[in-house]
Amino acid sequence: MVAHLEDVERLFEAVKNLRNERRKMQKLSDKARAADGPKAIQKANVDLNWQAFHVNRLEHAAHAAAVDCDIADMREAARYKSYSVKLSGFHEYEVVPAKPRDFQGGAA
């Protein structure tokens, strides 16, 4: 099956965003290793955690787009269930992974 142009463009944008955000994450990782002092280390680690959270969400979106383009296989249904992420002692977020268009909740 040939993928629709809109699906291919969505995949292209998702992968491009993922690449850019991973580069930012690498810079934050380097900054965290070079941090000097407890406050700087804590801030760098918090920034890195947030970026990793963001990259994880982009990875879900890129995979869903790849499935819609028939480039990747759909994962088992459990991989598309929402889950909770606690980035700090104060912030907890519910992550709802992006799902492929043809996803039916029960069978994958």
Residue pairs with C-beta under 8 A, 6 or more apart in sequence:
1 70
3 11
3 68
3 69
3 70
3 71
7 65
7 68
7 69
8 69
10 65
10 68
11 62
11 65
11 66
11 68
11 69
11 71
14 58
14 61
14 62
14 65
15 62
17 58
18 55
18 58
18 59
18 61
18 62
21 51
21 54
21 55
21 58
22 55
24 51
25 48
25 51
25 52
25 55
28 44
28 47
28 48
28 51
29 48
31 44
31 47
32 41
32 44
32 45
32 47
32 48
35 41
35 43
35 44
46 87
46 88
49 87
49 88
50 87
53 85
53 87
53 93
53 95
56 95
57 95
57 98
60 95
60 97
60 98
61 98
63 72
63 75
63 98
64 97
64 98
64 99
64 100
64 101
65 98
66 72
67 73
67 74
67 100
67 102
68 100
68 101
68 102
74 100
74 102
74 103
74 108
75 108
76 108
77 105
77 106
77 107
77 108
79 97
79 108
80 97
80 99
80 103
80 105
80 108
81 97
82 94
82 95
82 96
82 97
83 94
83 95
84 92
84 93
84 94
84 95
85 92
85 93
85 94
85 95
86 92
86 93
87 93
